[in-house]
C-alpha cells in the first residue's frame, strides 16, 4: 500500500469519526465532564502509562545491548 493511500485512508477515517453523532455529543459535553478531579485522574493515568512504556523500552534496550 502506498503512503498516499494510507494517508487518504487515515484522513477518511478521521473525518468519519469526527462527524459521528456520538463524537459530536462528547465534544458538547466535554466542558461539563472535565472537572479538576477527572483531569487529575487522566494526568495520573497518562503518567503511569508513560512510565510503564519507559520501563519496557529500557528492558528492551538493555537486552539488546547484552547481545
C-alpha positions in Angstrom: 0.0 0.0 0.0 1.5 3.4 -1.0 1.9 6.2 1.5 -0.6 8.3 -0.3 -3.3 5.6 0.0 -2.5 5.2 3.7 -2.8 9.0 4.2 -6.1 9.2 2.3 -7.5 6.2 4.3 -6.4 7.8 7.6 -8.0 11.1 6.6 -11.2 9.4 5.6 -11.4 7.5 8.9 -10.7 10.7 10.9 -13.4 12.6 9.0 -15.9 9.8 9.6 -15.2 9.6 13.3 -15.4 13.4 13.8 -18.8 13.6 12.0 -20.3 10.7 14.1 -23.1 11.9 16.4 -21.7 10.2 19.4 -18.4 12.1 18.9 -20.2 15.4 18.5 -22.2 14.7 21.7 -18.9 14.0 23.5 -17.5 17.3 22.4 -20.6 19.1 23.5 -20.3 17.5 27.0 -16.6 17.9 27.4 -16.7 21.1 29.4 -19.1 19.5 31.9 -17.2 16.3 32.2 -13.7 17.7 32.5 -13.8 18.6 36.2 -10.5 19.1 38.1 -10.8 15.6 39.6 -11.2 14.0 36.1 -8.2 16.0 34.8 -6.1 14.8 37.7 -7.1 11.2 37.2 -6.4 11.5 33.4 -3.0 13.0 34.1 -2.1 10.3 36.6 -3.2 7.6 34.1 -1.1 9.1 31.3 2.0 9.4 33.5 1.6 5.9 34.8 1.3 4.6 31.2 4.3 6.7 30.1 6.3 5.3 33.0 5.3 1.7 32.1 6.3 2.3 28.5 9.7 3.7 29.6 10.3 0.6 31.8 9.5 -1.7 28.9 11.7 0.3 26.5 14.6 0.2 29.0 14.3 -3.6 29.3 14.3 -4.0 25.5 17.3 -1.7 25.1 19.2 -3.4 27.9 18.5 -6.9 26.5 19.6 -5.7 23.0 22.9 -4.3 24.4 23.7 -7.5 26.2 23.8 -9.5 22.9 
